[in-house]
Amino acid sequence: MSALKTVLITGVAGFLGRHAARQFARAGWRVVGVDLAAPENAQLSPGTLYHRMPLPSAGLAELVRALPPAACVHCAGRASVPFSMQDPAADFRDNTVLTFELLETLRTAAPGCRVLLLSSAAVYGNPASLPVAEGHRLAPLSPYGYHKLQCELLCEEFSRIYALPTTVVRIFSAYGPGLRRQVVWDICERILTGAELTLHGTGRESRDFVHASDIARALVLLAERGGAEAEVYNLASGEETTIARLADLLLGALLSEAQPVFDGRATPGNPLCWRADIAKLAAVGFTPTVGLEQGLRSVAAWCAAELNAP
């Protein structure tokens, strides 16, 4: 296969990295993945060329010179608002510093490689109005949000000064089988273990949930058709769902009669309400294919299998 169809995926053994690897392979790309996990624990589909290495690493430059990528999907890094609040230095190192080192490596060793940065809706903070479009004022609420914004600025820097092709993808609330954290997993775990279903907030807080398989499809589209001069795209479903509605859907999927209780307490660093304007991504050809109820049923079934495993 031509080297022009090679994609490098950092953090390939992570939740979104695994989904991206499968989708790029289906689309005819050769997938080269980098992560820290032992090969037997990476859970990658056959055909992925897996390299176990820490990042940043001098070995990455050798790898991209040997297997020049046409695109790099940067999934590596921290993805936890609470962790960033507790340890902002580690979050800065594993997001901002790591992104700089990756961009610098590609600038020198693979200057034609298109970089797709997995950023976050956390850069918006609490939007003044919904749906929120890419041009909305940016006002992060957490170190994680600020560090993702810094990563976006680095993409702009390397694009404008060094002509490195970069694309910024602001992902809203990702979910899907395989993600053992965040609100969908937390609710399922409480339901399935019989724990008290007490949730933070009022239940009126909302998110724009997007299934991991839709995220992976969008990444392939952007690698092939998206703007690459630090162009920014929202990646979401375009639908707003309250946390109370989310809990009801998961209770139904798990055939539970439990009643959620909301404690009324806001979680530091978390926004109140989100709904994305995805018109810009739609213009590239993206349409979400996994409806929330369908997606949550599959996640609920996976959670039940995980938690009931011997």
TASUL-V632498 format. One record per residue. RES is the residue in one letter. OMEGA is omega in whole degrees, 0 to 359 (NA if undefined). Layout:
BEGIN
res->RES omega->OMEGA
res->RES omega->OMEGA
END
This chain:
BEGIN
res->M omega->182
res->S omega->177
res->A omega->179
res->L omega->179
res->K omega->178
res->T omega->174
res->V omega->173
res->L omega->179
res->I omega->174
res->T omega->184
res->G omega->188
res->V omega->180
res->A omega->178
res->G omega->185
res->F omega->181
res->L omega->178
res->G omega->180
res->R omega->179
res->H omega->180
res->A omega->181
res->A omega->180
res->R omega->184
res->Q omega->177
res->F omega->178
res->A omega->178
res->R omega->182
res->A omega->175
res->G omega->178
res->W omega->167
res->R omega->186
res->V omega->173
res->V omega->185
res->G omega->179
res->V omega->177
res->D omega->180
res->L omega->185
res->A omega->173
res->A omega->184
res->P omega->182
res->E omega->180
res->N omega->185
res->A omega->176
res->Q omega->181
res->L omega->178
res->S omega->180
res->P omega->178
res->G omega->177
res->T omega->176
res->L omega->189
res->Y omega->178
res->H omega->179
res->R omega->178
res->M omega->174
res->P omega->174
res->L omega->0
res->P omega->182
res->S omega->175
res->A omega->180
res->G omega->181
res->L omega->179
res->A omega->178
res->E omega->181
res->L omega->183
res->V omega->173
res->R omega->180
res->A omega->181
res->L omega->187
res->P omega->181
res->P omega->171
res->A omega->180
res->A omega->174
res->C omega->176
res->V omega->187
res->H omega->180
res->C omega->185
res->A omega->177
res->G omega->178
res->R omega->179
res->A omega->183
res->S omega->176
res->V omega->180
res->P omega->179
res->F omega->182
res->S omega->177
res->M omega->182
res->Q omega->185
res->D omega->183
res->P omega->181
res->A omega->179
res->A omega->179
res->D omega->177
res->F omega->181
res->R omega->187
res->D omega->175
res->N omega->185
res->T omega->183
res->V omega->180
res->L omega->180
res->T omega->176
res->F omega->182
res->E omega->178
res->L omega->180
res->L omega->180
res->E omega->177
res->T omega->181
res->L omega->177
res->R omega->184
res->T omega->187
res->A omega->181
res->A omega->190
res->P omega->178
res->G omega->184
res->C omega->175
res->R omega->181
res->V omega->173
res->L omega->179
res->L omega->173
res->L omega->176
res->S omega->189
res->S omega->172
res->A omega->178
res->A omega->178
res->V omega->181
res->Y omega->187
res->G omega->176
res->N omega->182
res->P omega->179
res->A omega->179
res->S omega->179
res->L omega->357
res->P omega->183
res->V omega->179
res->A omega->186
res->E omega->181
res->G omega->180
res->H omega->177
res->R omega->182
res->L omega->184
res->A omega->183
res->P omega->180
res->L omega->186
res->S omega->172
res->P omega->178
res->Y omega->179
res->G omega->178
res->Y omega->182
res->H omega->174
res->K omega->176
res->L omega->176
res->Q omega->177
res->C omega->177
res->E omega->179
res->L omega->176
res->L omega->176
res->C omega->177
res->E omega->179
res->E omega->183
res->F omega->176
res->S omega->185
res->R omega->186
res->I omega->186
res->Y omega->179
res->A omega->174
res->L omega->181
res->P omega->180
res->T omega->177
res->T omega->181
res->V omega->182
res->V omega->180
res->R omega->183
res->I omega->178
res->F omega->188
res->S omega->180
res->A omega->175
res->Y omega->178
res->G omega->177
res->P omega->179
res->G omega->181
res->L omega->184
res->R omega->176
res->R omega->181
res->Q omega->199
res->V omega->181
res->V omega->178
res->W omega->182
res->D omega->180
res->I omega->179
res->C omega->182
res->E omega->180
res->R omega->179
res->I omega->187
res->L omega->180
res->T omega->180
res->G omega->179
res->A omega->179
res->E omega->184
res->L omega->177
res->T omega->184
res->L omega->179
res->H omega->175
res->G omega->183
res->T omega->186
res->G omega->179
res->R omega->174
res->E omega->185
res->S omega->177
res->R omega->174
res->D omega->186
res->F omega->179
res->V omega->184
res->H omega->183
res->A omega->179
res->S omega->175
res->D omega->176
res->I omega->181
res->A omega->177
res->R omega->180
res->A omega->180
res->L omega->177
res->V omega->178
res->L omega->182
res->L omega->177
res->A omega->184
res->E omega->189
res->R omega->188
res->G omega->174
res->G omega->188
res->A omega->174
res->E omega->185
res->A omega->178
res->E omega->184
res->V omega->178
res->Y omega->166
res->N omega->176
res->L omega->186
res->A omega->176
res->S omega->185
res->G omega->181
res->E omega->180
res->E omega->180
res->T omega->177
res->T omega->178
res->I omega->176
res->A omega->178
res->R omega->178
res->L omega->180
res->A omega->179
res->D omega->180
res->L omega->180
res->L omega->176
res->L omega->177
res->G omega->181
res->A omega->181
res->L omega->177
res->L omega->181
res->S omega->177
res->E omega->178
res->A omega->179
res->Q omega->179
res->P omega->176
res->V omega->180
res->F omega->187
res->D omega->177
res->G omega->183
res->R omega->176
res->A omega->178
res->T omega->182
res->P omega->177
res->G omega->183
res->N omega->178
res->P omega->179
res->L omega->187
res->C omega->178
res->W omega->164
res->R omega->186
res->A omega->164
res->D omega->183
res->I omega->181
res->A omega->182
res->K omega->177
res->L omega->178
res->A omega->180
res->A omega->176
res->V omega->178
res->G omega->184
res->F omega->170
res->T omega->178
res->P omega->182
res->T omega->183
res->V omega->176
res->G omega->186
res->L omega->181
res->E omega->178
res->Q omega->182
res->G omega->180
res->L omega->176
res->R omega->180
res->S omega->178
res->V omega->180
res->A omega->178
res->A omega->178
res->W omega->180
res->C omega->180
res->A omega->178
res->A omega->180
res->E omega->186
res->L omega->178
res->N omega->179
res->A omega->180
res->P omega->NA
END
